[in-house]
């Protein structure tokens, strides 16, 4: 009881410190945005897609495959955030966890349970990669909600690679684990014999559509939300006193986007688990 | 937004979707792969083993604590049982000691009584013997006295005549028997 009370008083102290730090960051962001608005010309020139542009961080040269770009920066920040939460946050290795350790443990437990429940116990060797994909999408999505940031997950180049990695791995795992019986995934034995070839064709098409829907869902949701935010923000910039309405709209959509950021990461991960389940247990 | 011109140039003419600007794909894919590998190694080498060990340790601590609590509970029950047993034993012991003492006292008492009875009996026998002796002595004395008196009486009645002591004695004895 004594240790618990000292613990809580400690966290309150550091909590106050953190509040001040957050306040300073928020102030810096507001000042930065105010500074940016000066450079905007007056008049309605909404370019909602400009935020997705990939450009070199240093200089104006062409974007080669190795050029550090804004995509590099925000992916790197995602890596950094994940390292801070998952490594520094768990540095205490406390039996009674701190807040950050608790968050890391919750994320771990959440995805681990999802993999175990959806894909089964034999899918646990693939848990580190699934957790990697989940954390990357989650943190990229959340970091993309910082104004003037860049959202890697809004790019189909990124999401297609994520989805293809899952698709190819799952297909390979399916054939390695089950051999030719993996093809029974497409042969629906519960259907009448006449329908089975037709269903097989449909199943096969749906199987190959998986990576498309898997990737476009994520990129589409993130891109659409951010574009709408930018459109509302553009309206707010030119409507004078009536800007209150688009600003309220921006706030509302921002709240929705926070939700979408988490949900899309969740959906991507759970679909990965479902596909993995098909590869490991094609008969069910 | 100083890079607008560059972006426009890169995108070709018009405000297209940057997502469909294939010239940036190799760059994004390269950095994505780097990112994923970095996250994968951070997680699989450091974070996941650490969290797993922390969770296992917590589970272990919980299990141990529960087991320890169970053990303590059992110990308490045992202690209570032992206490009750000791109490019952002590009661039985006390009962036994009381019984023993009583029996001992009884025995000592009986022995003393027997001894006293014996002594009394001995004394009584002795006394009887002495009484008998005294009685015998007394009878003897009476005979002696009677003989003496008879001799004297004879001497007084018939002076000058020698008194035959044996005759007197036998006469007295005969008289006394008769």
Contacts between the chains, C-beta under 8 A, distances in Angstrom:
chain1	res1	chain2	res2	distance
A	36	B	1	7.6
A	39	B	1	6.6
A	47	B	15	6.1
A	49	B	15	6.2
A	49	B	16	7.6
A	49	B	17	5.8
A	49	B	18	6.1
A	50	B	1	7.4
A	50	B	4	7.1
A	50	B	7	7.1
A	50	B	15	7.7
A	50	B	18	7.8
A	52	B	17	7.3
A	52	B	18	4.2
A	52	B	19	6.1
A	53	B	3	7.4
A	53	B	7	4.3
A	53	B	10	7.9
A	53	B	11	7.6
A	53	B	18	4.5
A	54	B	18	6.3
A	54	B	21	7.2
A	54	B	24	4.1
A	54	B	27	6.6
A	54	B	28	6.5
A	55	B	3	4.5
A	55	B	6	6.0
A	55	B	7	5.8
A	55	B	10	7.7
A	60	B	3	6.9
A	60	B	6	5.0
A	62	B	10	7.5
A	62	B	23	7.7
A	63	B	10	6.7
A	63	B	23	6.2
A	63	B	24	5.0
A	63	B	27	5.1
A	64	B	26	7.6
A	64	B	27	6.7
A	65	B	26	3.6
A	65	B	27	5.2
A	65	B	29	7.7
A	65	B	30	4.8
A	66	B	27	7.6
A	66	B	30	6.5
A	67	B	27	5.8
A	69	B	24	7.4
A	69	B	27	5.7
A	69	B	28	7.8
A	69	B	31	7.3
A	71	B	24	7.7
A	71	B	27	6.8
A	71	B	28	5.1
A	71	B	31	5.6
A	71	B	32	8.0
A	72	B	27	7.9
A	72	B	31	4.6
A	75	B	31	5.5
A	75	B	32	6.6
A	75	B	34	7.8
A	75	B	35	4.1
A	76	B	35	7.2
A	78	B	35	6.7
A	78	B	39	7.8
A	79	B	35	5.7
A	79	B	38	4.9
A	79	B	39	5.8
A	79	B	42	7.2
A	82	B	39	5.6
A	82	B	42	6.5
A	82	B	43	7.7
A	83	B	42	5.3
A	86	B	42	6.7
A	86	B	43	6.4
A	86	B	46	7.7
A	86	B	47	3.7
A	86	B	51	7.7
A	87	B	42	6.3
A	87	B	46	5.2
A	87	B	47	5.5
A	87	B	50	7.8
A	90	B	47	6.4
A	90	B	50	5.2
A	90	B	51	5.8
A	90	B	54	6.7
A	93	B	50	6.5
A	93	B	53	7.4
A	93	B	54	5.3
A	93	B	57	7.8
A	94	B	54	7.5
A	95	B	54	7.4
A	95	B	57	6.1
A	95	B	58	5.2
A	95	B	61	5.4
A	97	B	54	7.5
A	101	B	54	7.4
A	104	B	47	7.1
A	104	B	51	6.2
A	105	B	51	5.9
A	105	B	54	7.1
A	105	B	55	6.7
A	108	B	47	8.0
A	108	B	48	7.2
A	108	B	51	4.8
A	108	B	55	7.7
A	109	B	55	7.6
A	127	B	48	7.9
A	128	B	40	6.4
A	128	B	43	5.6
A	128	B	44	4.4
A	128	B	48	5.9
A	129	B	40	6.4
A	131	B	43	5.9
A	131	B	48	7.2
A	132	B	36	6.1
A	132	B	39	4.8
A	132	B	40	4.6
A	132	B	43	5.7
A	133	B	36	7.5
A	135	B	39	6.3
A	135	B	43	7.3
A	136	B	35	6.5
A	136	B	36	6.3
A	136	B	39	5.6
A	152	B	28	7.2
A	152	B	32	7.1
A	154	B	19	6.9
A	155	B	18	7.7
A	155	B	19	5.3
A	155	B	28	5.8
A	156	B	19	5.4
A	156	B	20	7.9
A	157	B	19	7.5
A	157	B	24	7.1
A	157	B	25	4.5
A	157	B	28	4.3
A	157	B	29	5.9
A	157	B	32	7.7
A	158	B	28	5.7
A	158	B	29	7.7
A	158	B	32	5.1
A	161	B	29	5.5
A	161	B	32	5.5
A	161	B	33	7.3
A	162	B	32	7.6
A	165	B	36	7.9
A	219	B	19	6.8
A	223	B	19	6.6
